[in-house]
Amino acid sequence: MGERSAIVVGGGISGLAAAVALRRRGWRVRVLERSPRFAEVGAAISLWANALRAFDHIGVGERIRAFAVPERSAGIRSQDGRFITRVDADELAHRVGDVVILHRADLLAVLLEAAAGLTQGGVEVLSVSSTPDRAEVRHAGGVETADLVIGADGIHSAVRRSMWPQARPPRYAGYTAWRAVTPPLSIAEASETWGRGMRFGYAGLPDGRVYWYATANAPAGVRATDELAELRERFGDWHEPIPTLVRAATSVLRHDIYELPDLPSYVAGRVALVGDAAHAMTPNLGQGGCQAVEDVATLAALLDEYDVPEALARYDALRRRHTQAVVRRSRQAGRLGQWSSPLAVAVRDRLLAALPIEAMMIRQLKPILDWRLPDPLPTA
Ligand SMILES: Cc1cc2nc3c(=O)[nH]c(=O)nc-3n(C[C@H](O)[C@H](O)[C@H](O)COP(=O)(O)OP(=O)(O)OC[C@H]3O[C@@H](n4cnc5c(N)ncnc54)[C@H](O)[C@@H]3O)c2cc1C
């Protein structure tokens, strides 16, 4: 095969990972990113064993590990600090592999470095189309064509809207999420606390800073004039270190949580969707980015073996059902955590205390975290 060309729409985790993976295989790649600057919002990110394995396939696993620390959660606590259920983090890591946490800016820096020379900011893709031989991308600066277009442009994907005009729009999950990173602080151990319709979790970053996130049931689109004041109000009487962590943050991000209804296909002509563009999910399993990296590693490996149409058909077969199942599981986990009626919450907390949570977590997570590239890749 001669040199093959790809245009990647979107320069987030998925798009940059795709560019790196394809360049290593000799493709000519261009990443078109709407923002003038490549910057990752969202504080920190947890990467589970499946994502680390996928990053190894892409060739940046070791670089990423160098910026990360293991994230060892002690379990789920109630608002007053009592453990509803404890988790043996070492046992969990032993059974399902390590989960690590790092600052998103560090992850993006590693990917940007590996994708140097391939990226162009300030280019908003308006639409995409495909013939059997070429895929075409339109933006304000004109029209470009390539052998393959990868739609890595996130939950509100323009690529998806172009190629799947009938697809249902993202669906609001009923709750909003805040995220922040504090200056270095000492915390005993990572954990998540469940209240009534609200949750708060935190974990230490490699340099002693602390990543925290909070959720609350709320109508979509509502914003406080001062989000940190709102959070001090909401979480001020929760157990320590929660009030301290909220007070220590100087800025906070807020995003309403959406997920994407199932698509009938992730591929059309010479266009493939990866990451949130294909399967945006609620963050409850910490798998949105992880599944995106799996998508990219799988697609790249298939493109080694097959021509574009064949590789895309196999990519859809390998990835769609799997990722849509993760979307469902993540939704279910979030619903339980966001229960708000006092009676239901009391029953939930008692059940969590009585059930073998660790074994259940392992059963739920193992099929997701055990992901490996099929070897050999499926044949016709
Ligand atoms: C609160 C929260 C916590 C999370 N925690 C975790 C976690 O711990 N672990 C994990 O694995 N995942 C987590 N996720 C999910 C994870 O953040 C996403 O799955 C991941 O960032 C998706 O990356 P992406 O590259 O597919 O999409 P995006 O990050 O959305 O990137 C899309 C890019 O495309 C660009 N773009 C959009 N439209 C266009 C256009 N028309 N033309 C050109 N460029 C365009 C955008 O500017 C953007 O840079 C979390 C999500 C949330 C909301």
The ligand as an SDF file (V2000), in Angstrom:
LIG
                    3D

 53 58  0  0  0  0  0  0  0  0999 V2000
  -17.0050   14.9720   35.1430 C   0  0  0  0  0  0  0  0  0  0  0  0
  -16.2830   14.0330   34.2050 C   0  0  0  0  0  0  0  0  0  0  0  0
  -15.2970   13.1970   34.6870 C   0  0  0  0  0  0  0  0  0  0  0  0
  -14.6660   12.2890   33.8410 C   0  0  0  0  0  0  0  0  0  0  0  0
  -13.7140   11.4520   34.3480 N   0  0  0  0  0  0  0  0  0  0  0  0
  -13.1280   10.5270   33.5410 C   0  0  0  0  0  0  0  0  0  0  0  0
  -12.1390    9.6280   34.0380 C   0  0  0  0  0  0  0  0  0  0  0  0
  -11.7360    9.7140   35.2130 O   0  0  0  0  0  0  0  0  0  0  0  0
  -11.6120    8.6870   33.2010 N   0  0  0  0  0  0  0  0  0  0  0  0
  -11.9990    8.6070   31.8750 C   0  0  0  0  0  0  0  0  0  0  0  0
  -11.4940    7.7450   31.1550 O   0  0  0  0  0  0  0  0  0  0  0  0
  -12.9250    9.4480   31.3770 N   0  0  0  0  0  0  0  0  0  0  0  0
  -13.4870   10.4000   32.1620 C   0  0  0  0  0  0  0  0  0  0  0  0
  -14.3990   11.2780   31.6480 N   0  0  0  0  0  0  0  0  0  0  0  0
  -14.7470   11.1700   30.2090 C   0  0  0  0  0  0  0  0  0  0  0  0
  -13.6650   11.7860   29.3420 C   0  0  0  0  0  0  0  0  0  0  0  0
  -13.3760   13.0910   29.7770 O   0  0  0  0  0  0  0  0  0  0  0  0
  -14.1230   11.8090   27.8920 C   0  0  0  0  0  0  0  0  0  0  0  0
  -14.6310   10.5500   27.5210 O   0  0  0  0  0  0  0  0  0  0  0  0
  -12.9610   12.1670   26.9680 C   0  0  0  0  0  0  0  0  0  0  0  0
  -12.3960   13.3980   27.3260 O   0  0  0  0  0  0  0  0  0  0  0  0
  -13.4520   12.2010   25.5250 C   0  0  0  0  0  0  0  0  0  0  0  0
  -12.4030   12.6290   24.7060 O   0  0  0  0  0  0  0  0  0  0  0  0
  -12.6770   12.9370   23.1650 P   0  0  0  0  0  0  0  0  0  0  0  0
  -11.3520   13.3000   22.6020 O   0  0  0  0  0  0  0  0  0  0  0  0
  -13.4410   11.8100   22.5430 O   0  0  0  0  0  0  0  0  0  0  0  0
  -13.6820   14.1820   23.1730 O   0  0  0  0  0  0  0  0  0  0  0  0
  -13.4190   15.6720   23.6630 P   0  0  0  0  0  0  0  0  0  0  0  0
  -12.5370   15.7000   24.8440 O   0  0  0  0  0  0  0  0  0  0  0  0
  -14.7570   16.3090   23.7810 O   0  0  0  0  0  0  0  0  0  0  0  0
  -12.6060   16.3420   22.4730 O   0  0  0  0  0  0  0  0  0  0  0  0
  -13.2380   16.7290   21.2920 C   0  0  0  0  0  0  0  0  0  0  0  0
  -12.3820   17.7960   20.6270 C   0  0  0  0  0  0  0  0  0  0  0  0
  -12.9440   18.1020   19.3660 O   0  0  0  0  0  0  0  0  0  0  0  0
  -12.9740   19.5190   19.2070 C   0  0  0  0  0  0  0  0  0  0  0  0
  -14.0730   19.8010   18.2650 N   0  0  0  0  0  0  0  0  0  0  0  0
  -15.3990   19.7260   18.5210 C   0  0  0  0  0  0  0  0  0  0  0  0
  -16.0980   20.0420   17.4310 N   0  0  0  0  0  0  0  0  0  0  0  0
  -15.1970   20.3140   16.4510 C   0  0  0  0  0  0  0  0  0  0  0  0
  -15.3180   20.6900   15.0770 C   0  0  0  0  0  0  0  0  0  0  0  0
  -16.5090   20.8540   14.4980 N   0  0  0  0  0  0  0  0  0  0  0  0
  -14.1800   20.8940   14.3610 N   0  0  0  0  0  0  0  0  0  0  0  0
  -12.9600   20.7410   14.9320 C   0  0  0  0  0  0  0  0  0  0  0  0
  -12.7990   20.3800   16.2330 N   0  0  0  0  0  0  0  0  0  0  0  0
  -13.9070   20.1700   16.9820 C   0  0  0  0  0  0  0  0  0  0  0  0
  -13.1900   20.0610   20.5950 C   0  0  0  0  0  0  0  0  0  0  0  0
  -12.7700   21.3950   20.7100 O   0  0  0  0  0  0  0  0  0  0  0  0
  -12.3400   19.1030   21.4220 C   0  0  0  0  0  0  0  0  0  0  0  0
  -11.0030   19.5320   21.5420 O   0  0  0  0  0  0  0  0  0  0  0  0
  -15.0340   12.2130   32.4720 C   0  0  0  0  0  0  0  0  0  0  0  0
  -16.0030   13.0930   31.9730 C   0  0  0  0  0  0  0  0  0  0  0  0
  -16.6230   13.9940   32.8240 C   0  0  0  0  0  0  0  0  0  0  0  0
  -17.6900   14.9160   32.2560 C   0  0  0  0  0  0  0  0  0  0  0  0
  1  2  1  0
  2  3  1  0
  2 52  2  0
  3  4  2  0
  4  5  1  0
  4 50  1  0
  5  6  2  0
  6  7  1  0
  6 13  1  0
  7  8  2  0
  7  9  1  0
  9 10  1  0
 10 11  2  0
 10 12  1  0
 12 13  2  0
 13 14  1  0
 14 15  1  0
 14 50  1  0
 15 16  1  0
 16 17  1  0
 16 18  1  0
 18 19  1  0
 18 20  1  0
 20 21  1  0
 20 22  1  0
 22 23  1  0
 23 24  1  0
 24 25  2  0
 24 26  1  0
 24 27  1  0
 27 28  1  0
 28 29  2  0
 28 30  1  0
 28 31  1  0
 31 32  1  0
 32 33  1  0
 33 34  1  0
 33 48  1  0
 34 35  1  0
 35 36  1  0
 35 46  1  0
 36 37  1  0
 36 45  1  0
 37 38  2  0
 38 39  1  0
 39 40  1  0
 39 45  2  0
 40 41  1  0
 40 42  2  0
 42 43  1  0
 43 44  2  0
 44 45  1  0
 46 47  1  0
 46 48  1  0
 48 49  1  0
 50 51  2  0
 51 52  1  0
 52 53  1  0
M  END
$$$$
